[in-house]
Amino acid sequence: MKVSVILKLMFLTVPALAQKKQHYFLKWNVAAELPADSGQQNSLGVAGPVTGMHTDVLFVAGGANFPDAMPWQGGAKKFYAAIHVYAAKHRKLKLLAKSFSLPHPIAYAASCNTPTGVFYAGGESEKGISDKVWLMMWDDESEEILFKTLPALPFAVSNAAATLIGNTVYLAGGETTANTSTQFLCLDLSNISAGWKTLTDIPQPVSHTVITASLNKTGDKIYLCGGRKKNSNGISTLYNNVFVYDVTTSSWEEKKAMPYALSAGTGIVHEENNILLFGGDKGVVFNKTETLIAAINAEKDPAKKHELVQEKNKLQSQHPGFSNEVLLYNIKNDTWKIIGTIPFDTPVTTTAVKRKSGVFIPSGEVKAGVRSPKILLVKIQQ
């Protein structure tokens, strides 16, 4: 009888322990805020900044915003070259007073950390889409930023995504002057003279995707989660697809789809076997706006056109913000679940930066035309 009771307790305990291991606590706070631009009373923040860390320094560089008026009010988008440099010490960020600048204003470039500096490629400015590639490095001794030019991309692209495995940078998708790209490229930073290498195309054209790299016993894998594609009718397709690229076999495989379509969010690999996605755009207002713009362009009657313009402007000005849900993908089990929410306005069109103390999500867009100056920090506890 006693043996039977003990066995029952053992069977009851094992599932309980397994469930406990899957539970995560997300602790959010504002680590810092971007300073106000000259002539501005308050900081507006930027969308599409170049973000990353080198040594113990966080870069938030470039980006774009609407300093004078919202786009539906005729406001012009402004692109920046300023680099905000934060010393990351004791889980806090301290803004350095010295001014720094990128070689050129840029926003919506693909960026990622590397052992030798922060890599960024492509993007756009007032001059159009770029094919330029740079490595941005922090010199601790001189407290200066050094730049190294890398081989240019084979084509100009904006809103692509980049990640690193070993010493090789991988760049996926993005928007060219003609279409949304299926291109998948890599550059070996230890052999830059070899230039960019073209790899197996992504299964579908995609921009604004979240890219992560997982290194484990089953081999090096690159994951693309969600994103979107421009269509000729002006209405974008948003994806919930997840694709994994096997570096060894140079092949793509589709995995379990996300619970819903999502683009322009941020994400990281956590503890090798999990991917965390922080918010993103579900595309409901985005697609409605695109539909109205298409109708405005097709409408010949001035009065009806004016009504459609007013409807579009109202939709954009009352934008509710983006998804605040945090999704967890278990690589081993090929499953998705919601594990929490972001207690601040959720930024999109930025890049999460992983550090031992947590994950920084710097600035970004929080509503149509509206940016956030906040640098969020989330600490992940199991």
C-alpha positions as a Markdown table, in Angstrom:
| # | Residue | x | y | z |
|---|---|---|---|---|
| 1 | Met | 0.0 | 0.0 | 0.0 |
| 2 | Lys | 2.8 | 2.4 | 0.9 |
| 3 | Val | 4.6 | 1.6 | -2.4 |
| 4 | Ser | 1.4 | 2.4 | -4.3 |
| 5 | Val | 1.1 | 5.8 | -2.6 |
| 6 | Ile | 4.8 | 6.7 | -3.3 |
| 7 | Leu | 4.4 | 5.8 | -7.0 |
| 8 | Lys | 1.3 | 7.9 | -7.4 |
| 9 | Leu | 3.1 | 10.9 | -5.8 |
| 10 | Met | 6.0 | 10.4 | -8.2 |
| 11 | Phe | 3.7 | 10.4 | -11.2 |
| 12 | Leu | 2.0 | 13.5 | -10.0 |
| 13 | Thr | 5.3 | 15.4 | -9.3 |
| 14 | Val | 7.0 | 14.9 | -12.6 |
| 15 | Pro | 4.4 | 16.8 | -14.8 |
| 16 | Ala | 4.3 | 19.6 | -12.1 |
| 17 | Leu | 8.1 | 20.0 | -12.3 |
| 18 | Ala | 7.9 | 20.0 | -16.1 |
| 19 | Gln | 5.3 | 22.8 | -16.1 |
| 20 | Lys | 7.3 | 24.9 | -13.7 |
| 21 | Lys | 10.4 | 24.8 | -16.0 |
| 22 | Gln | 8.3 | 26.3 | -18.8 |
| 23 | His | 7.2 | 29.3 | -16.8 |
| 24 | Tyr | 8.8 | 32.7 | -17.4 |
| 25 | Phe | 8.7 | 36.0 | -15.6 |
| 26 | Leu | 9.3 | 39.2 | -17.6 |
| 27 | Lys | 10.3 | 42.3 | -15.7 |
| 28 | Trp | 10.1 | 45.5 | -17.7 |
| 29 | Asn | 11.4 | 49.0 | -17.1 |
| 30 | Val | 12.7 | 52.0 | -18.9 |
| 31 | Ala | 16.5 | 51.9 | -18.9 |
| 32 | Ala | 16.9 | 55.3 | -20.5 |
| 33 | Glu | 15.4 | 57.8 | -23.0 |
| 34 | Leu | 16.9 | 59.3 | -26.1 |
| 35 | Pro | 17.8 | 63.0 | -25.7 |
| 36 | Ala | 15.8 | 65.7 | -27.5 |
| 37 | Asp | 17.1 | 66.8 | -30.9 |
| 38 | Ser | 18.3 | 70.4 | -31.2 |
| 39 | Gly | 15.4 | 72.8 | -31.3 |
| 40 | Gln | 13.0 | 70.2 | -29.7 |
| 41 | Gln | 11.7 | 70.5 | -26.2 |
| 42 | Asn | 11.0 | 66.8 | -25.8 |
| 43 | Ser | 12.6 | 63.8 | -27.6 |
| 44 | Leu | 10.4 | 62.3 | -30.3 |
| 45 | Gly | 12.4 | 59.1 | -30.7 |
| 46 | Val | 13.0 | 57.5 | -34.0 |
| 47 | Ala | 11.9 | 54.5 | -36.1 |
| 48 | Gly | 14.4 | 52.2 | -37.8 |
| 49 | Pro | 17.5 | 53.1 | -35.7 |
| 50 | Val | 20.8 | 51.2 | -36.0 |
| 51 | Thr | 21.1 | 49.4 | -32.7 |
| 52 | Gly | 23.6 | 47.2 | -31.1 |
| 53 | Met | 26.3 | 46.8 | -28.5 |
| 54 | His | 30.1 | 46.7 | -28.7 |
| 55 | Thr | 32.2 | 46.2 | -25.5 |
| 56 | Asp | 29.8 | 47.6 | -22.9 |
| 57 | Val | 28.4 | 50.4 | -25.0 |
| 58 | Leu | 24.9 | 50.6 | -26.5 |
| 59 | Phe | 24.5 | 52.4 | -29.8 |
| 60 | Val | 21.2 | 53.9 | -30.9 |
| 61 | Ala | 22.0 | 55.6 | -34.2 |
| 62 | Gly | 20.2 | 57.2 | -37.1 |
| 63 | Gly | 16.5 | 56.5 | -37.6 |
| 64 | Ala | 13.6 | 58.7 | -38.9 |
| 65 | Asn | 10.7 | 60.6 | -37.5 |
| 66 | Phe | 8.2 | 63.4 | -38.3 |
| 67 | Pro | 9.4 | 66.4 | -36.4 |
| 68 | Asp | 7.0 | 69.0 | -37.8 |
| 69 | Ala | 3.6 | 67.2 | -38.4 |
| 70 | Met | 2.2 | 63.8 | -38.9 |
| 71 | Pro | 2.5 | 62.3 | -42.4 |
| 72 | Trp | -1.3 | 62.6 | -43.1 |
| 73 | Gln | -1.0 | 66.3 | -42.2 |
| 74 | Gly | 1.7 | 66.8 | -44.8 |
| 75 | Gly | 4.6 | 66.4 | -42.5 |
| 76 | Ala | 7.9 | 65.3 | -44.0 |
| 77 | Lys | 10.0 | 62.4 | -42.8 |
| 78 | Lys | 13.4 | 63.4 | -41.4 |
| 79 | Phe | 16.4 | 61.1 | -41.4 |
| 80 | Tyr | 19.2 | 61.3 | -38.9 |
| 81 | Ala | 22.9 | 60.6 | -38.5 |
| 82 | Ala | 23.2 | 61.2 | -34.8 |
| 83 | Ile | 24.5 | 58.3 | -32.6 |
| 84 | His | 23.5 | 58.2 | -29.0 |
| 85 | Val | 26.0 | 56.2 | -27.0 |
| 86 | Tyr | 25.2 | 54.7 | -23.6 |
| 87 | Ala | 27.6 | 53.1 | -21.2 |
| 88 | Ala | 26.0 | 50.0 | -19.8 |
| 89 | Lys | 27.1 | 49.4 | -16.3 |
| 90 | His | 25.4 | 47.7 | -13.3 |
| 91 | Arg | 22.2 | 47.1 | -15.3 |
| 92 | Lys | 21.9 | 50.9 | -16.0 |
| 93 | Leu | 22.5 | 53.0 | -19.1 |
| 94 | Lys | 24.4 | 56.3 | -18.9 |
| 95 | Leu | 24.3 | 58.6 | -21.9 |
| 96 | Leu | 27.7 | 59.9 | -22.9 |
| 97 | Ala | 27.7 | 63.7 | -23.4 |
| 98 | Lys | 29.9 | 63.6 | -26.4 |
| 99 | Ser | 28.3 | 63.9 | -29.9 |
| 100 | Phe | 28.8 | 61.2 | -32.5 |
| 101 | Ser | 27.5 | 60.8 | -36.1 |
| 102 | Leu | 27.1 | 58.1 | -38.6 |
| 103 | Pro | 28.9 | 58.6 | -42.0 |
| 104 | His | 25.4 | 59.3 | -43.5 |
| 105 | Pro | 21.9 | 59.7 | -42.3 |
| 106 | Ile | 20.1 | 56.3 | -42.4 |
| 107 | Ala | 17.0 | 54.5 | -41.2 |
| 108 | Tyr | 15.6 | 51.0 | -41.6 |
| 109 | Ala | 19.0 | 49.3 | -42.0 |
| 110 | Ala | 19.5 | 45.7 | -41.0 |
| 111 | Ser | 21.8 | 45.5 | -38.0 |
| 112 | Cys | 23.3 | 43.0 | -35.6 |
| 113 | Asn | 26.0 | 42.6 | -33.0 |
| 114 | Thr | 29.4 | 41.0 | -34.0 |
| 115 | Pro | 32.5 | 40.3 | -31.9 |
| 116 | Thr | 34.3 | 43.2 | -33.6 |
| 117 | Gly | 31.5 | 45.8 | -33.7 |
| 118 | Val | 27.9 | 46.6 | -34.7 |
| 119 | Phe | 27.1 | 45.6 | -38.3 |
| 120 | Tyr | 24.6 | 47.5 | -40.4 |
| 121 | Ala | 23.6 | 47.3 | -44.0 |
| 122 | Gly | 21.3 | 49.0 | -46.5 |
| 123 | Gly | 18.4 | 51.2 | -45.2 |
| 124 | Glu | 17.1 | 54.4 | -46.6 |
| 125 | Ser | 17.4 | 58.2 | -46.4 |
| 126 | Glu | 16.2 | 61.2 | -48.4 |
| 127 | Lys | 18.5 | 60.0 | -51.2 |
| 128 | Gly | 16.7 | 56.7 | -51.5 |
| 129 | Ile | 17.6 | 53.1 | -50.7 |
| 130 | Ser | 21.2 | 52.2 | -49.8 |
| 131 | Asp | 23.5 | 49.3 | -50.6 |
| 132 | Lys | 26.2 | 50.5 | -48.2 |
| 133 | Val | 27.5 | 48.3 | -45.4 |
| 134 | Trp | 29.4 | 49.4 | -42.3 |
| 135 | Leu | 31.0 | 48.1 | -39.1 |
| 136 | Met | 30.6 | 50.5 | -36.1 |
| 137 | Met | 33.2 | 50.0 | -33.3 |
| 138 | Trp | 33.7 | 51.5 | -29.9 |
| 139 | Asp | 37.3 | 52.3 | -28.8 |
| 140 | Asp | 37.4 | 52.2 | -25.0 |
| 141 | Glu | 40.7 | 54.0 | -24.8 |
| 142 | Ser | 39.9 | 57.1 | -26.9 |
| 143 | Glu | 36.2 | 56.9 | -26.3 |
| 144 | Glu | 35.6 | 57.3 | -30.0 |
| 145 | Ile | 33.5 | 55.5 | -32.6 |
| 146 | Leu | 35.5 | 53.9 | -35.5 |
| 147 | Phe | 33.9 | 52.9 | -38.8 |
| 148 | Lys | 35.0 | 50.2 | -41.2 |
| 149 | Thr | 33.5 | 50.0 | -44.7 |
| 150 | Leu | 32.5 | 46.5 | -45.7 |
| 151 | Pro | 31.7 | 45.2 | -49.2 |
| 152 | Ala | 28.5 | 46.8 | -50.6 |
| 153 | Leu | 25.4 | 44.6 | -51.0 |
| 154 | Pro | 24.8 | 43.3 | -54.5 |
| 155 | Phe | 21.6 | 45.5 | -54.5 |
| 156 | Ala | 20.2 | 48.3 | -52.5 |
| 157 | Val | 17.7 | 47.2 | -49.9 |
| 158 | Ser | 15.7 | 48.6 | -46.9 |
| 159 | Asn | 13.9 | 46.8 | -44.0 |
| 160 | Ala | 16.0 | 43.6 | -44.4 |
| 161 | Ala | 17.0 | 41.6 | -41.3 |
| 162 | Ala | 20.5 | 40.5 | -40.2 |
| 163 | Thr | 22.0 | 38.0 | -37.7 |
| 164 | Leu | 25.3 | 36.4 | -36.9 |
| 165 | Ile | 26.6 | 32.8 | -36.6 |
| 166 | Gly | 30.3 | 32.6 | -35.7 |
| 167 | Asn | 32.0 | 35.3 | -37.8 |
| 168 | Thr | 29.5 | 35.2 | -40.6 |
| 169 | Val | 26.6 | 37.7 | -41.1 |
| 170 | Tyr | 23.4 | 36.6 | -42.7 |
| 171 | Leu | 21.1 | 39.1 | -44.4 |
| 172 | Ala | 17.5 | 38.2 | -45.3 |
| 173 | Gly | 14.9 | 39.8 | -47.5 |
| 174 | Gly | 14.0 | 43.4 | -47.4 |
| 175 | Glu | 12.5 | 45.9 | -49.9 |
| 176 | Thr | 14.2 | 46.9 | -53.1 |
| 177 | Thr | 13.2 | 49.7 | -55.5 |
| 178 | Ala | 11.2 | 47.1 | -57.5 |
| 179 | Asn | 9.8 | 44.6 | -55.0 |
| 180 | Thr | 10.1 | 42.6 | -51.8 |
| 181 | Ser | 13.1 | 40.4 | -51.9 |
| 182 | Thr | 13.6 | 36.6 | -51.5 |
| 183 | Gln | 17.4 | 37.1 | -51.4 |
| 184 | Phe | 19.4 | 35.4 | -48.6 |
| 185 | Leu | 23.0 | 36.4 | -48.4 |
| 186 | Cys | 26.0 | 36.0 | -46.1 |
| 187 | Leu | 29.4 | 37.7 | -45.6 |
| 188 | Asp | 32.3 | 36.2 | -43.8 |
| 189 | Leu | 33.8 | 38.9 | -41.7 |
| 190 | Ser | 37.1 | 37.0 | -41.4 |
| 191 | Asn | 37.3 | 37.0 | -45.2 |
| 192 | Ile | 35.6 | 40.1 | -46.5 |
| 193 | Ser | 37.6 | 40.1 | -49.7 |
| 194 | Ala | 35.4 | 37.2 | -50.8 |
| 195 | Gly | 32.4 | 39.6 | -50.7 |
| 196 | Trp | 28.8 | 38.6 | -50.3 |
| 197 | Lys | 27.7 | 35.1 | -51.1 |
| 198 | Thr | 24.2 | 34.3 | -52.4 |
| 199 | Leu | 22.5 | 31.5 | -50.6 |
| 200 | Thr | 19.3 | 29.5 | -51.2 |
| 201 | Asp | 16.3 | 31.9 | -51.6 |
| 202 | Ile | 13.8 | 32.4 | -48.8 |
| 203 | Pro | 10.6 | 30.4 | -49.6 |
| 204 | Gln | 8.6 | 33.7 | -49.9 |
| 205 | Pro | 9.4 | 37.4 | -50.4 |
| 206 | Val | 9.6 | 39.1 | -47.0 |
| 207 | Ser | 10.6 | 42.3 | -45.3 |
| 208 | His | 10.1 | 43.5 | -41.7 |
| 209 | Thr | 10.8 | 39.9 | -40.5 |
| 210 | Val | 12.3 | 38.9 | -37.2 |
| 211 | Ile | 15.5 | 36.9 | -37.7 |
| 212 | Thr | 17.3 | 34.9 | -35.0 |
| 213 | Ala | 20.1 | 32.3 | -34.9 |
| 214 | Ser | 20.1 | 29.2 | -32.8 |
| 215 | Leu | 23.3 | 27.2 | -32.1 |
| 216 | Asn | 22.8 | 23.8 | -30.5 |
| 217 | Lys | 23.6 | 20.1 | -30.9 |
| 218 | Thr | 21.3 | 19.7 | -33.9 |
| 219 | Gly | 23.4 | 22.3 | -35.8 |
| 220 | Asp | 23.3 | 26.0 | -36.6 |
| 221 | Lys | 19.9 | 27.2 | -37.6 |
| 222 | Ile | 18.5 | 30.6 | -38.7 |
| 223 | Tyr | 14.8 | 31.4 | -38.0 |
| 224 | Leu | 12.6 | 33.9 | -39.9 |
| 225 | Cys | 9.4 | 34.7 | -38.1 |
| 226 | Gly | 6.6 | 36.6 | -39.8 |
| 227 | Gly | 7.1 | 39.8 | -41.8 |
| 228 | Arg | 5.2 | 41.2 | -44.8 |
| 229 | Lys | 5.3 | 41.7 | -48.6 |
| 230 | Lys | 4.2 | 44.6 | -50.8 |
| 231 | Asn | 1.8 | 43.7 | -53.5 |
| 232 | Ser | 1.1 | 45.4 | -56.9 |
| 233 | Asn | -2.4 | 46.3 | -55.8 |
| 234 | Gly | -1.0 | 48.3 | -52.9 |
| 235 | Ile | -2.3 | 46.0 | -50.2 |
| 236 | Ser | 0.5 | 44.1 | -48.3 |
| 237 | Thr | 0.4 | 40.5 | -47.3 |
| 238 | Leu | 1.3 | 39.9 | -43.6 |
| 239 | Tyr | 2.7 | 36.5 | -42.6 |
| 240 | Asn | 2.5 | 34.2 | -39.7 |
| 241 | Asn | 4.9 | 31.8 | -41.3 |
| 242 | Val | 8.1 | 30.6 | -39.7 |
| 243 | Phe | 11.0 | 29.3 | -41.8 |
| 244 | Val | 14.2 | 27.8 | -40.5 |
| 245 | Tyr | 17.4 | 27.7 | -42.6 |
| 246 | Asp | 19.9 | 24.8 | -41.9 |
| 247 | Val | 23.4 | 26.2 | -42.4 |
| 248 | Thr | 24.9 | 22.8 | -42.9 |
| 249 | Thr | 22.4 | 21.7 | -45.7 |
| 250 | Ser | 21.7 | 25.2 | -47.1 |
| 251 | Ser | 18.0 | 24.4 | -47.1 |
| 252 | Trp | 14.8 | 25.9 | -45.7 |
| 253 | Glu | 12.0 | 24.2 | -43.8 |
| 254 | Glu | 8.7 | 25.6 | -42.7 |
| 255 | Lys | 7.8 | 25.3 | -39.0 |
| 256 | Lys | 4.7 | 25.8 | -36.9 |
| 257 | Ala | 3.1 | 29.1 | -37.8 |
| 258 | Met | 2.7 | 31.9 | -35.2 |
| 259 | Pro | -0.7 | 32.3 | -33.6 |
| 260 | Tyr | -1.3 | 35.3 | -35.9 |
| 261 | Ala | 0.4 | 37.3 | -38.6 |
| 262 | Leu | 3.0 | 39.8 | -37.3 |
| 263 | Ser | 5.5 | 42.1 | -38.9 |
| 264 | Ala | 8.1 | 44.7 | -37.7 |
| 265 | Gly | 8.5 | 43.2 | -34.2 |
| 266 | Thr | 11.6 | 42.4 | -32.3 |
| 267 | Gly | 13.0 | 39.1 | -31.0 |
| 268 | Ile | 15.9 | 37.0 | -29.6 |
| 269 | Val | 16.9 | 33.5 | -29.0 |
| 270 | His | 16.7 | 32.6 | -25.3 |
| 271 | Glu | 18.6 | 29.7 | -23.8 |
| 272 | Glu | 19.2 | 28.0 | -27.2 |
| 273 | Asn | 15.8 | 26.3 | -27.5 |
| 274 | Asn | 13.4 | 29.3 | -27.3 |
| 275 | Ile | 12.7 | 32.3 | -29.4 |
| 276 | Leu | 11.0 | 35.3 | -27.8 |
| 277 | Leu | 9.1 | 37.8 | -30.0 |
| 278 | Phe | 8.2 | 41.1 | -28.4 |
| 279 | Gly | 5.1 | 42.6 | -30.0 |
| 280 | Gly | 4.8 | 43.6 | -33.6 |
| 281 | Asp | 2.2 | 44.8 | -36.1 |
| 282 | Lys | -0.8 | 42.5 | -36.7 |
| 283 | Gly | -1.5 | 44.7 | -39.7 |
| 284 | Val | -5.2 | 45.4 | -39.2 |
| 285 | Val | -5.0 | 49.2 | -39.3 |
| 286 | Phe | -2.0 | 48.9 | -41.7 |
| 287 | Asn | -4.1 | 47.0 | -44.3 |
| 288 | Lys | -7.1 | 49.2 | -43.8 |
| 289 | Thr | -4.9 | 52.3 | -44.5 |
| 290 | Glu | -3.5 | 50.7 | -47.6 |
| 291 | Thr | -7.0 | 49.8 | -48.8 |
| 292 | Leu | -8.1 | 53.4 | -48.4 |
| 293 | Ile | -5.0 | 54.8 | -50.1 |
| 294 | Ala | -5.7 | 52.5 | -53.1 |
| 295 | Ala | -9.3 | 53.7 | -53.2 |
| 296 | Ile | -8.2 | 57.3 | -53.0 |
| 297 | Asn | -5.8 | 56.8 | -55.9 |
| 298 | Ala | -8.5 | 55.2 | -58.0 |
| 299 | Glu | -11.3 | 57.7 | -57.1 |
| 300 | Lys | -12.1 | 60.3 | -59.8 |
| 301 | Asp | -14.8 | 62.2 | -58.0 |
| 302 | Pro | -13.2 | 65.0 | -55.9 |
| 303 | Ala | -15.9 | 64.9 | -53.2 |
| 304 | Lys | -15.7 | 61.2 | -52.7 |
| 305 | Lys | -11.9 | 61.4 | -52.8 |
| 306 | His | -12.0 | 64.0 | -50.0 |
| 307 | Glu | -14.2 | 61.7 | -47.9 |
| 308 | Leu | -11.8 | 58.8 | -48.3 |
| 309 | Val | -8.9 | 61.1 | -47.4 |
| 310 | Gln | -10.7 | 62.2 | -44.2 |
| 311 | Glu | -11.5 | 58.6 | -43.4 |
| 312 | Lys | -7.8 | 57.6 | -43.8 |
| 313 | Asn | -6.6 | 60.5 | -41.7 |
| 314 | Lys | -9.0 | 59.6 | -38.9 |
| 315 | Leu | -7.9 | 56.0 | -39.0 |
| 316 | Gln | -4.2 | 56.9 | -38.7 |
| 317 | Ser | -4.6 | 59.6 | -36.1 |
| 318 | Gln | -6.6 | 57.2 | -33.9 |
| 319 | His | -4.1 | 54.3 | -34.3 |
| 320 | Pro | -4.5 | 52.0 | -31.3 |
| 321 | Gly | -0.8 | 51.0 | -31.2 |
| 322 | Phe | 0.7 | 47.6 | -31.9 |
| 323 | Ser | 0.4 | 44.2 | -30.3 |
| 324 | Asn | 1.8 | 44.1 | -26.8 |
| 325 | Glu | 2.0 | 40.3 | -26.5 |
| 326 | Val | 5.2 | 38.4 | -25.9 |
| 327 | Leu | 5.3 | 35.1 | -27.9 |
| 328 | Leu | 7.5 | 32.1 | -27.1 |
| 329 | Tyr | 8.5 | 29.6 | -29.7 |
| 330 | Asn | 9.9 | 26.3 | -28.4 |
| 331 | Ile | 12.4 | 25.1 | -31.0 |
| 332 | Lys | 12.5 | 21.6 | -29.7 |
| 333 | Asn | 8.7 | 21.1 | -29.5 |
| 334 | Asp | 7.8 | 23.4 | -32.5 |
| 335 | Thr | 5.1 | 25.1 | -30.4 |
| 336 | Trp | 4.0 | 28.7 | -29.8 |
| 337 | Lys | 2.4 | 30.3 | -26.8 |
| 338 | Ile | 1.8 | 33.8 | -25.3 |
| 339 | Ile | 3.9 | 34.2 | -22.1 |
| 340 | Gly | 3.3 | 37.9 | -21.2 |
| 341 | Thr | 2.6 | 41.4 | -22.3 |
| 342 | Ile | 4.6 | 44.6 | -22.6 |
| 343 | Pro | 3.4 | 47.2 | -20.1 |
| 344 | Phe | 4.5 | 50.2 | -22.3 |
| 345 | Asp | 3.6 | 51.4 | -25.8 |
| 346 | Thr | 5.0 | 48.6 | -27.9 |
| 347 | Pro | 7.8 | 49.7 | -30.3 |
| 348 | Val | 8.2 | 48.2 | -33.8 |
| 349 | Thr | 10.7 | 48.9 | -36.6 |
| 350 | Thr | 13.6 | 48.6 | -34.2 |
| 351 | Thr | 16.0 | 45.8 | -33.2 |
| 352 | Ala | 16.2 | 44.0 | -29.8 |
| 353 | Val | 19.7 | 43.9 | -28.3 |
| 354 | Lys | 20.5 | 41.0 | -26.0 |
| 355 | Arg | 22.8 | 41.4 | -23.0 |
| 356 | Lys | 23.4 | 39.4 | -19.8 |
| 357 | Ser | 21.3 | 41.7 | -17.8 |
| 358 | Gly | 18.3 | 41.4 | -20.2 |
| 359 | Val | 17.2 | 42.6 | -23.6 |
| 360 | Phe | 17.2 | 46.3 | -24.7 |
| 361 | Ile | 14.5 | 47.5 | -27.1 |
| 362 | Pro | 15.6 | 51.0 | -28.2 |
| 363 | Ser | 13.1 | 53.6 | -29.4 |
| 364 | Gly | 11.0 | 52.6 | -32.4 |
| 365 | Glu | 7.5 | 53.4 | -33.8 |
| 366 | Val | 4.6 | 53.0 | -31.3 |
| 367 | Lys | 1.7 | 54.3 | -33.5 |
| 368 | Ala | 1.3 | 55.5 | -37.1 |
| 369 | Gly | 3.8 | 58.3 | -37.4 |
| 370 | Val | 4.6 | 58.3 | -33.6 |
| 371 | Arg | 7.9 | 57.2 | -32.2 |
| 372 | Ser | 9.0 | 56.5 | -28.6 |
| 373 | Pro | 12.2 | 58.0 | -27.0 |
| 374 | Lys | 12.2 | 55.1 | -24.4 |
| 375 | Ile | 14.9 | 52.4 | -24.3 |
| 376 | Leu | 13.0 | 49.5 | -22.8 |
| 377 | Leu | 14.8 | 46.8 | -20.8 |
| 378 | Val | 13.2 | 43.4 | -20.1 |
| 379 | Lys | 14.8 | 40.9 | -17.7 |
| 380 | Ile | 13.8 | 37.3 | -18.4 |
| 381 | Gln | 13.5 | 35.1 | -15.3 |
| 382 | Gln | 12.5 | 31.4 | -15.3 |
